[in-house]
Amino acid sequence: MNQDSISVNDKNPKTARGAKTKAKLLEAASLEFGARGYHECMIADITKRANVAMGTFYVYFESKEVVFRELVQYMGQTTRAYISKKLEGVSDRLEAEKKGLHAFIEFARANKDLYRIVMESQFVAEDAYRDYYTSFQKAYAENLRNASSKGEIRNGDDEVRAWGLIGLSVFLGMRYCIWDDSKKVEDVADAAFDLIKNGLKMG
């Protein structure tokens, strides 16, 4: 399929009822993709779960790939919004790192299906997967630059540091949200923050 034709979904609802129906389809799609994976999930599975006719799906989405891509984008937007809300009033960078880790793990545990979709997108829609993390990296690097300019953290390569911190969160999410969520969020966040703040160096 032509990538340009699926990169943006322009079938936006024009009524409140349409917006509600589309939201219902997106929720159903997230559950089906999360449970079955992209290749095993069929459009019929999504419409059945959403309790709408097959034709209704195509009113809002051109294809299965389009709804999948929209969910990847949605996960990025909602994750950033959730973390930003949790960081309101936090001005110190290190405090933001600690609270941000807690918020991310908390959010990922509550949205396991969407998290699985993002992970799978590297094999289904690599450009969407890259865009998802690049958006995080750009904002993260900017926050690190601002913090170092104010003397909150030491100077360094903010691009590399941003990718490294994102990588930490990604695998913490995989291990402690998807594989096994029995460990307390606070314990995971505290241990990871200790590594960020103090590193591995003795003394």
TASUL-V947200 format. One record per pair of residues at least 4 apart in sequence whose C-alpha atoms are under 8 Angstrom apart, sorted by the first residue. I is the first residue (numbers start at 1). GAP is how many residues later the second one is. Records with the same first field share a line. If there is no record, write none. Layout:
I: GAP ; GAP
This chain:
1: 4 ; 5
2: 4
3: 4
4: 4
6: 56 ; 59 ; 60
7: 59 ; 62
8: 58
9: 52 ; 53 ; 57 ; 61
11: 48 ; 49 ; 50
12: 7 ; 48
13: 5 ; 6 ; 9 ; 47
14: 4 ; 5
15: 4
16: 4
17: 4
18: 4
19: 4
20: 4
21: 4
22: 4 ; 38
23: 4
24: 4 ; 26
25: 4 ; 21 ; 22 ; 25 ; 32
26: 4 ; 41 ; 45
27: 4 ; 23
28: 4 ; 18 ; 19 ; 21 ; 22
29: 4 ; 17 ; 38 ; 39
30: 4 ; 41 ; 83 ; 84 ; 87
31: 4 ; 82
32: 4 ; 5 ; 9 ; 13 ; 14
33: 4 ; 5 ; 8 ; 35 ; 80 ; 84
34: 78 ; 79 ; 80 ; 82 ; 83
35: 78
36: 4 ; 5
37: 4 ; 80 ; 83
38: 30 ; 79 ; 82 ; 86
41: 4 ; 5
42: 4 ; 22
43: 4 ; 11 ; 14 ; 21
44: 4 ; 10
45: 4
46: 4
47: 4 ; 5 ; 6 ; 7 ; 10
48: 4 ; 5
52: 4 ; 5
53: 4
54: 4
55: 4
56: 4
57: 4
58: 4 ; 5
61: 5 ; 6
62: 4 ; 5
63: 4
64: 4
65: 4
66: 4
67: 4
68: 4 ; 49
69: 4 ; 52 ; 56 ; 59
70: 4
71: 4 ; 43 ; 46
72: 4 ; 42 ; 45 ; 46 ; 49 ; 56 ; 57 ; 60
73: 4 ; 55 ; 59
74: 4
75: 4 ; 39 ; 40 ; 43
76: 4 ; 56
77: 4
78: 4
79: 4 ; 25 ; 28
80: 4 ; 56
81: 4
82: 4 ; 21 ; 25
83: 4 ; 17 ; 20 ; 21
84: 4
86: 13 ; 14 ; 17
87: 9 ; 12 ; 13
90: 5 ; 6
91: 4 ; 5
92: 4 ; 55 ; 60
93: 4 ; 50 ; 51 ; 54 ; 59 ; 60
94: 4 ; 58 ; 59 ; 103
95: 4
96: 4
97: 4 ; 96
98: 4 ; 91 ; 92 ; 95
99: 4
100: 4
101: 4 ; 68 ; 88 ; 91 ; 92
102: 4 ; 83 ; 84 ; 86 ; 87
103: 4
104: 4 ; 65 ; 69
105: 4 ; 64 ; 67 ; 68 ; 71 ; 72 ; 80 ; 84
106: 4 ; 79
107: 4
108: 4 ; 7 ; 65 ; 69
109: 64 ; 68 ; 69 ; 72
111: 4
112: 4 ; 65 ; 66
113: 4
114: 4
115: 4
116: 4 ; 62
117: 4
118: 4 ; 11
119: 10
120: 4
121: 4 ; 5 ; 7 ; 8
122: 4 ; 5 ; 6 ; 7 ; 8
125: 4
126: 4
127: 4
128: 4
129: 4
130: 4
131: 4
132: 4
133: 4
134: 4
135: 4
136: 4 ; 30
137: 4 ; 22 ; 25 ; 26 ; 29
138: 4 ; 21 ; 24
139: 4
140: 4 ; 22
141: 4 ; 17 ; 18 ; 20 ; 21
142: 4 ; 16
143: 4
144: 4 ; 9 ; 14 ; 18
145: 4 ; 10 ; 13
146: 4
147: 4 ; 5 ; 6
148: 4 ; 5 ; 6 ; 7
149: 6
156: 5
157: 4
158: 4
159: 4
160: 4
161: 4
162: 4
163: 4
164: 4
165: 4
166: 4
167: 4
168: 4
169: 4
170: 4
171: 4
172: 4 ; 5 ; 16
173: 4 ; 5
174: 4 ; 5
175: 4 ; 5 ; 6
176: 4 ; 5 ; 6 ; 7 ; 12
177: 4
183: 4 ; 5
184: 4
185: 4
186: 4
187: 4
188: 4
189: 4
190: 4
191: 4
192: 4
193: 4
194: 4 ; 5
195: 4 ; 5
